[in-house]
């Protein structure tokens, strides 16, 4: 049986929908502001990369948030995924 709560939103989707789109900021502009390759931002937004502590700190500086905000999003996502895998293996 899967957890009843919906899957948490990946931090990359939050980054795109809640920060970049409203600010009309491109992935390239954010990457430049953070001093990282654009691929790092793109793979995060496409949920192909998880949030790291370093990326969380850089995002917090670039967007005026906290690193904890980004890491909490990732932790919630990871816990849901782990619980889902454990439930499916137990069945």
N, C-alpha and C positions, 0 to 999 in steps of 0.2 A: 504494500500500500504506500503510495507516494504521500509526502506531506501535503496538507490541505491548502497551505498558503501558496500564493502564486510565486513563480520564480522571481527573485529580485532582479532588478535591472542592472546590467553590467555597467561598471563605472564609465566605460567608453561611450555608451549610449547617453548616459547622463551628461557627460562632457559635451557631446554634440548637441543634444536637444535643449539642455538647460543653460549652456554657457556660450558655445560657439554660434549657434543659430541666432539667439536673441541679440548677441553683440555684433552679428554680421562679421564675425572673425573667421578667416579661412584657417584650415589646418596648417598651411604653410606659415602664415603670420604667427600662429601660436608656437609652432616649432622654432621659428626664429627668435621669438620672445623668450623661449625657454632655453635656447641654445642646444637643441637636439635635432637629429635628422627627422624629416617629415615622416619617414616610415614608422618611427616610434609612435607618433600621434595617430597615423592612419591605422596601424595594426591594433592599437588600443581601441579606437573608435569602432573598428570592425570586429571587436571581441576576439581577436586572434592573439592578443597579448593581455596579460593580467597587469593590474596596477602594482608597481613596485614602490618601495619606500622612497627611493630617489625621485621617481616620477611624481609621486604625491607631493613631495616638497617643492619640486619645480612648478607643478601646477598651482600649488597654494600661493607661491610668489607671483606667478604670472596672472592669476585670476582673483587674487584677494580672498582666498578661502583658507582653510586649514588643511594640513596634511592628514589630520585625523579624519576629516570628512571623506577624503578619497579612500583612505585605508579601510574605514568602516564600510563603505560601499563594497569594496573587494571582499572583506571578511564575510559579510552577509551573503554575497554571491557564492563564495567558496563553501561556506557551511551548508547552504541549500544543496549545492551540487554533491557534496560529500554525503549528506543525509540521503539524498535521492539514490546515489550509488549503493549505499549500505542497505537501503530498503529493498532495492531490486535484487541484490545478491542474497538477501535473507529469504526471498520468496522461493 
